[in-house]
Amino acid sequence: MLKIDNTGNRFILMPQNSVLNINHNWFDVEYWRKKDAIVNSKLGRAPAWFIQYQNGNIAVLKHYWRGGLIGKVLNDQYLFLGLEKTRVYKEFKLLLELKALNLPVPDPIAAYVEQAYGIYRADILTQAIPSAQSLCEKLQQSHLSESELVSVGQTIADFHRQGVYHDDLNINNILFDGQDNVNLIDFDKGEIRAIDKTWQQDNIDRLARSFKKEAGKWPTFFFDDSHWQVLLQAYKKHLNI
């Protein structure tokens, strides 16, 4: 399921069936910039770079950054206690498991860990969702249709029925592709857990807060409680099938 290329203090993780010839340069933004292969970017606290690689495919390159107060001092440095305990290893392995469950997540391409003196830094490459638009972006433009709201609720239920916990379920991490299929992204600190209504409700509560938070940030935002109820009822009904 997962293969590891270990050279000195560098580790590259790939799916077992990968045929790509990946080296550490693939995780360097400047390497792609010199190739004029950066086709887009999303900047902010955790930037994402959209890279055109073999045969015109698009990958998303993300570096792991710390948040909170500790992030102001050790912005991208983590204590290395073994490869399998790194955040990137856990996320990459989880994505492979979610793909095996046929859940709608980005295809994991590769991940990278470089460690020295007990500290590591890490990056991850995933396949870009075609023609992706986040739920947040869509709601700044127009109302979602009832079928779109139902699709969001049912997709989250699909994950919860498999015991998939998303640590940061918000409307920026819910993407519609070009065919209006719903995908979830960013599984850092996520995991597969024993099914329990407590963490499932915590996930839903976090999602509800993200709607309110984003509604207060944008001059136009087409979402109200009636829309939330459609989404929530679709989630609850599908969760109990």
FIMI-852623 format. One line per 5 residues: number of its first residue (from 1); their letters; for each residue z, x, y of N, C-alpha, C. Coordinates in pm, whole numbers. Layout:
REM residues N
NUM	A	Z/X/Y/Z/X/Y/Z/X/Y ~ ...;
END
This chain:
REM residues 241
1	MLKID	0/82/-121/0/0/0/0/86/126 ~ 71/200/120/87/286/237/74/431/193 ~ -8/507/266/-18/650/237/21/729/360 ~ 73/850/335/128/933/441/65/1071/437 ~ 12/1114/551/-40/1249/566/63/1329/646;
6	NTGNR	125/1425/581/232/1502/643/187/1647/664 ~ 180/1687/792/145/1825/826/254/1881/917 ~ 341/1964/860/449/2020/940/541/1911/991 ~ 551/1901/1122/640/1800/1182/565/1673/1222 ~ 442/1656/1173/361/1540/1207/338/1453/1084;
11	FILMP	348/1323/1105/323/1227/998/219/1125/1048 ~ 117/1100/966/23/993/995/30/893/881 ~ 55/767/917/65/658/820/-64/578/822 ~ -114/542/705/-237/463/693/-225/367/576 ~ -302/258/578/-309/174/459/-363/256/341;
16	QNSVL	-321/223/222/-359/299/104/-510/305/86 ~ -580/198/125/-725/192/103/-807/239/224 ~ -743/299/324/-816/343/444/-913/456/410 ~ -1032/448/470/-1132/554/452/-1157/627/584 ~ -1079/596/686/-1097/660/816/-1043/802/813;
21	NINHN	-1112/891/882/-1070/1031/893/-987/1046/1020 ~ -860/1011/1011/-773/1004/1129/-689/1131/1140 ~ -682/1185/1261/-592/1298/1287/-506/1267/1409 ~ -421/1360/1447/-325/1333/1554/-392/1304/1688 ~ -516/1350/1707/-585/1324/1834/-607/1175/1858;
26	WFDVE	-615/1098/1751/-638/955/1765/-526/886/1843 ~ -412/949/1855/-297/888/1921/-275/943/2062 ~ -376/1015/2113/-370/1078/2244/-467/1005/2337 ~ -414/939/2439/-499/864/2532/-603/953/2597 ~ -566/1077/2629/-660/1167/2695/-777/1203/2604;
31	YWRKK	-753/1211/2476/-861/1237/2380/-968/1129/2390 ~ -925/1004/2398/-1020/893/2407/-1082/883/2545 ~ -1004/920/2648/-1058/916/2784/-1174/1014/2798 ~ -1161/1133/2739/-1268/1233/2745/-1392/1187/2670 ~ -1373/1102/2572/-1486/1047/2498/-1544/922/2566;
36	DAIVN	-1483/884/2679/-1523/762/2750/-1515/641/2656 ~ -1407/639/2576/-1394/536/2473/-1286/433/2505 ~ -1223/443/2623/-1124/344/2662/-1197/228/2729 ~ -1191/110/2667/-1267/-4/2719/-1181/-101/2798 ~ -1048/-88/2784/-958/-176/2859/-816/-123/2846;
41	SKLGR	-728/-175/2926/-587/-137/2915/-502/-249/2970 ~ -379/-256/2921/-279/-346/2977/-160/-260/3014 ~ -136/-249/3144/-32/-160/3192/98/-236/3213 ~ 205/-163/3231/336/-222/3245/439/-132/3181 ~ 552/-189/3143/659/-109/3083/613/-47/2951;
46	APAWF	531/-120/2877/480/-69/2748/327/-82/2748 ~ 256/17/2804/111/7/2816/42/-1/2679 ~ -73/-66/2679/-159/-72/2560/-299/-31/2602 ~ -362/53/2520/-495/104/2550/-592/53/2445 ~ -705/-2/2491/-805/-55/2400/-914/51/2381;
51	IQYQN	-927/97/2257/-1009/213/2225/-1127/172/2139 ~ -1246/218/2177/-1364/194/2092/-1380/312/1997 ~ -1368/284/1868/-1382/392/1769/-1503/364/1682 ~ -1500/395/1555/-1620/395/1471/-1692/260/1472 ~ -1825/268/1483/-1912/151/1473/-1879/41/1573;
56	GNIAV	-1828/82/1690/-1802/-15/1795/-1675/-97/1777 ~ -1596/-66/1675/-1470/-138/1656/-1373/-105/1770 ~ -1284/-199/1799/-1186/-181/1905/-1046/-179/1845 ~ -972/-74/1879/-832/-62/1836/-741/-67/1958 ~ -618/-105/1934/-515/-105/2038/-418/9/2009;
61	LKHYW	-402/98/2105/-312/212/2091/-188/188/2176 ~ -71/194/2111/55/175/2183/152/286/2148 ~ 220/335/2250/326/433/2234/459/358/2229 ~ 556/415/2160/688/352/2152/775/400/2268 ~ 821/303/2347/905/332/2462/1038/263/2447;
66	RGGLI	1142/328/2492/1275/267/2492/1290/174/2611 ~ 1371/70/2593/1407/-17/2703/1552/2/2741 ~ 1599/-77/2834/1739/-75/2872/1780/52/2945 ~ 1910/71/2957/1963/184/3031/1929/317/2965 ~ 1935/321/2831/1906/447/2763/1761/489/2784;
71	GKVLN	1672/390/2806/1532/420/2830/1508/496/2958 ~ 1603/491/3051/1589/564/3177/1613/714/3157 ~ 1679/747/3045/1710/887/3016/1621/940/2904 ~ 1615/865/2795/1535/904/2678/1423/801/2662 ~ 1325/809/2751/1229/699/2760/1143/678/2636;
76	DQYLF	1112/785/2562/1032/768/2441/1084/853/2325 ~ 1210/889/2331/1268/976/2230/1368/900/2144 ~ 1357/919/2013/1443/850/1917/1504/951/1821 ~ 1622/921/1773/1688/1006/1676/1616/997/1542 ~ 1578/1112/1487/1504/1114/1359/1602/1127/1243;
81	LGLEK	1611/1019/1164/1698/1016/1047/1619/1002/918 ~ 1491/1040/925/1401/1024/812/1288/931/848 ~ 1169/957/793/1050/882/830/1067/732/808 ~ 1123/694/694/1133/552/661/1229/476/751 ~ 1309/547/829/1402/481/921/1348/473/1063;
86	TRVYK	1229/527/1086/1171/519/1221/1121/378/1247 ~ 1121/341/1374/1074/207/1412/928/187/1378 ~ 848/291/1396/705/277/1372/676/260/1223 ~ 748/332/1138/728/317/993/761/172/952 ~ 872/120/1001/913/-15/965/812/-119/1013;
91	EFKLL	761/-101/1136/664/-198/1188/532/-189/1111 ~ 487/-67/1085/359/-50/1016/367/-109/875 ~ 475/-80/805/494/-133/669/502/-285/672 ~ 571/-340/773/582/-485/785/445/-548/808 ~ 363/-488/893/229/-543/917/147/-546/788;
96	LELKA	157/-443/706/88/-442/578/138/-555/489 ~ 267/-579/490/324/-687/409/279/-824/460 ~ 270/-839/591/227/-966/649/80/-993/620 ~ -2/-888/624/-143/-905/588/-155/-948/442 ~ -71/-890/355/-72/-926/213/-33/-1073/192;
101	LNLPV	45/-1127/285/85/-1268/280/-17/-1359/349 ~ -128/-1299/396/-235/-1373/466/-186/-1439/595 ~ -91/-1374/661/-45/-1424/789/-129/-1361/901 ~ -152/-1436/1010/-242/-1390/1116/-178/-1288/1209 ~ -192/-1161/1172/-143/-1048/1253/-255/-946/1263;
106	PDPIA	-248/-853/1358/-351/-749/1369/-354/-661/1245 ~ -473/-616/1207/-485/-520/1098/-424/-386/1140 ~ -329/-334/1063/-276/-202/1095/-375/-93/1059 ~ -407/-4/1152/-503/104/1128/-430/233/1091 ~ -336/273/1174/-262/397/1149/-142/403/1242;
111	AYVEQ	-47/488/1207/69/512/1292/100/661/1289 ~ 173/706/1389/195/850/1406/339/876/1446 ~ 397/976/1381/532/1022/1416/528/1173/1431 ~ 582/1223/1541/597/1367/1560/744/1393/1589 ~ 806/1479/1507/948/1503/1524/977/1651/1540;
116	AYGIY	1083/1679/1616/1128/1816/1637/1273/1813/1682 ~ 1355/1901/1625/1495/1914/1663/1571/1781/1653 ~ 1535/1703/1550/1607/1578/1527/1566/1462/1615 ~ 1458/1480/1692/1408/1375/1782/1263/1345/1744 ~ 1224/1217/1752/1083/1185/1726/1025/1097/1836;
121	RADIL	893/1103/1845/814/1012/1928/710/948/1838 ~ 660/831/1875/572/759/1781/468/674/1854 ~ 360/645/1780/250/562/1829/198/478/1714 ~ 131/369/1749/71/283/1648/-67/238/1694 ~ -160/231/1599/-297/182/1622/-318/57/1538;
126	TQAIP	-359/-50/1602/-392/-173/1530/-530/-222/1574 ~ -592/-300/1488/-722/-358/1522/-702/-463/1630 ~ -785/-460/1732/-775/-559/1839/-815/-697/1787 ~ -745/-800/1833/-781/-938/1801/-908/-972/1880 ~ -1015/-1017/1815/-1142/-1042/1887/-1126/-1147/1997;
131	SAQSL	-1176/-1113/2115/-1177/-1205/2231/-1039/-1264/2256 ~ -936/-1182/2243/-799/-1232/2249/-761/-1277/2389 ~ -682/-1383/2391/-621/-1431/2516/-481/-1477/2480 ~ -383/-1429/2554/-246/-1467/2523/-220/-1612/2563 ~ -119/-1669/2501/-79/-1805/2536/-41/-1811/2683;
136	CEKLQ	24/-1708/2732/61/-1703/2874/-62/-1706/2963 ~ -163/-1629/2928/-287/-1625/3007/-357/-1760/3007 ~ -361/-1826/2891/-428/-1956/2882/-358/-2059/2970 ~ -225/-2055/2972/-151/-2156/3047/-160/-2136/3197 ~ -202/-2021/3242/-225/-2001/3385/-358/-2063/3430;
141	QSHLS	-442/-2100/3332/-575/-2151/3364/-588/-2302/3344 ~ -522/-2354/3240/-536/-2497/3210/-431/-2539/3107 ~ -421/-2671/3090/-335/-2724/2984/-392/-2687/2848 ~ -303/-2668/2752/-348/-2657/2614/-376/-2797/2560 ~ -475/-2808/2473/-501/-2934/2407/-390/-2961/2305;
146	ESELV	-382/-3084/2260/-281/-3117/2159/-301/-3035/2033 ~ -427/-3016/1993/-454/-2939/1871/-412/-2793/1887 ~ -426/-2738/2007/-382/-2600/2032/-230/-2589/2026 ~ -161/-2686/2085/-16/-2687/2081/33/-2698/1936 ~ -29/-2786/1860/7/-2804/1719/-19/-2675/1641;
151	SVGQT	-129/-2609/1671/-163/-2485/1602/-59/-2377/1626 ~ -10/-2368/1751/95/-2270/1781/220/-2302/1700 ~ 264/-2426/1702/383/-2465/1628/370/-2442/1479 ~ 256/-2477/1422/236/-2460/1279/228/-2313/1240 ~ 167/-2231/1325/157/-2088/1294/296/-2023/1291;
156	IADFH	379/-2055/1388/516/-2001/1387/589/-2047/1262 ~ 570/-2173/1225/633/-2225/1104/585/-2149/980 ~ 457/-2114/976/404/-2037/862/479/-1905/845 ~ 506/-1839/957/582/-1714/951/725/-1739/904 ~ 787/-1840/960/927/-1868/925/941/-1912/780;
161	RQGVY	843/-1980/728/849/-2023/587/842/-1904/493 ~ 787/-1793/540/783/-1670/461/901/-1578/493 ~ 992/-1625/576/1109/-1545/611/1081/-1437/713 ~ 975/-1451/792/938/-1347/888/1011/-1369/1020 ~ 1093/-1272/1053/1166/-1272/1180/1090/-1189/1281;
166	HDDLN	1061/-1248/1397/997/-1176/1508/1103/-1150/1613 ~ 1125/-1024/1646/1234/-988/1736/1209/-1028/1881 ~ 1084/-1050/1918/1052/-1082/2058/943/-1189/2062 ~ 977/-1307/2011/880/-1416/2008/870/-1476/2148 ~ 763/-1441/2218/740/-1495/2352/591/-1524/2368;
171	INNIL	555/-1587/2477/419/-1637/2490/318/-1527/2524 ~ 364/-1405/2548/271/-1293/2562/238/-1231/2426 ~ 318/-1261/2326/295/-1208/2192/231/-1310/2098 ~ 184/-1420/2156/107/-1521/2082/-35/-1518/2137 ~ -131/-1484/2055/-269/-1468/2100/-362/-1569/2032;
176	FDGQD	-454/-1622/2110/-567/-1699/2056/-686/-1605/2046 ~ -755/-1609/1932/-877/-1530/1920/-996/-1611/1969 ~ -1117/-1557/1951/-1237/-1623/2001/-1268/-1755/1936 ~ -1208/-1781/1818/-1227/-1909/1748/-1105/-2000/1764 ~ -1017/-1967/1858/-895/-2043/1887/-794/-2042/1774;
181	NVNLI	-803/-1941/1687/-699/-1922/1587/-581/-1852/1652 ~ -460/-1887/1610/-338/-1831/1668/-294/-1709/1587 ~ -261/-1601/1657/-212/-1478/1596/-82/-1436/1663 ~ 5/-1369/1589/125/-1309/1647/110/-1158/1647 ~ 159/-1094/1753/153/-949/1765/292/-894/1797;
186	DFDKG	303/-761/1794/423/-686/1833/541/-717/1742 ~ 542/-653/1626/648/-675/1528/749/-561/1524 ~ 760/-487/1634/864/-386/1646/1000/-452/1627 ~ 1081/-399/1538/1214/-450/1506/1211/-585/1435 ~ 1093/-626/1389/1083/-746/1307/1114/-712/1162;
191	EIRAI	1127/-815/1079/1156/-793/938/1137/-922/860 ~ 1133/-909/729/1135/-1025/640/1279/-1044/594 ~ 1333/-1163/622/1473/-1192/596/1486/-1308/496 ~ 1607/-1324/446/1639/-1446/374/1624/-1563/471 ~ 1562/-1670/425/1537/-1784/514/1668/-1849/554;
196	DKTWQ	1684/-1864/684/1808/-1918/739/1776/-1987/870 ~ 1828/-2107/887/1795/-2184/1008/1852/-2122/1135 ~ 1954/-2038/1122/2016/-1979/1241/1920/-1886/1313 ~ 1863/-1787/1241/1771/-1695/1308/1640/-1764/1343 ~ 1600/-1863/1262/1478/-1938/1296/1497/-2010/1429;
201	QDNID	1613/-2074/1448/1640/-2144/1573/1651/-2045/1689 ~ 1708/-1930/1664/1715/-1826/1768/1575/-1786/1814 ~ 1482/-1773/1719/1342/-1742/1753/1283/-1851/1841 ~ 1304/-1976/1804/1249/-2088/1880/1312/-2095/2019 ~ 1442/-2071/2026/1509/-2072/2157/1454/-1962/2247;
206	RLARS	1427/-1847/2190/1371/-1737/2268/1232/-1774/2321 ~ 1154/-1840/2236/1021/-1884/2279/1032/-1984/2393 ~ 1125/-2077/2382/1144/-2177/2488/1181/-2110/2620 ~ 1266/-2009/2613/1304/-1937/2736/1185/-1865/2798 ~ 1095/-1816/2714/980/-1742/2768/885/-1835/2843;
211	FKKEA	871/-1961/2796/791/-2057/2872/850/-2077/3012 ~ 980/-2095/3019/1046/-2118/3149/1036/-1994/3238 ~ 1055/-1877/3179/1048/-1753/3256/910/-1733/3316 ~ 807/-1750/3234/670/-1727/3284/627/-1836/3381 ~ 675/-1958/3360/641/-2067/3453/690/-2035/3593;
216	GKWPT	801/-1961/3604/853/-1926/3735/785/-1807/3799 ~ 698/-1739/3725/634/-1618/3776/496/-1642/3835 ~ 428/-1750/3789/288/-1767/3823/265/-1886/3915 ~ 172/-1876/4010/147/-1986/4103/95/-2112/4033 ~ 22/-2093/3924/-21/-2208/3842/21/-2181/3698;
221	FFFDD	79/-2284/3638/124/-2271/3499/129/-2412/3440 ~ 38/-2438/3347/16/-2575/3300/95/-2602/3172 ~ 224/-2623/3189/308/-2650/3074/432/-2723/3121 ~ 469/-2830/3048/591/-2902/3081/661/-2944/2952 ~ 768/-3019/2963/850/-3052/2847/774/-3136/2745;
226	SHWQV	681/-3219/2791/605/-3300/2695/520/-3211/2605 ~ 466/-3102/2661/389/-3009/2580/480/-2936/2481 ~ 597/-2898/2529/693/-2830/2441/731/-2919/2322 ~ 748/-3048/2348/786/-3139/2240/675/-3151/2135 ~ 550/-3150/2177/439/-3154/2081/442/-3030/1993;
231	LLQAY	458/-2913/2058/465/-2786/1983/584/-2786/1888 ~ 700/-2827/1939/823/-2822/1859/816/-2917/1740 ~ 763/-3036/1760/754/-3131/1649/655/-3082/1543 ~ 547/-3019/1586/451/-2962/1489/517/-2851/1408 ~ 598/-2769/1476/671/-2663/1408/766/-2719/1304;
236	KKHLN	848/-2816/1344/949/-2873/1254/884/-2942/1134 ~ 779/-3018/1159/713/-3089/1050/652/-2992/950 ~ 587/-2887/1001/520/-2791/913/622/-2703/839 ~ 734/-2676/902/836/-2590/841/892/-2655/715 ~ 896/-2785/713/959/-2855/601/861/-2906/496;
241	I	734/-2869/509/637/-2911/408/672/-2847/274;
END
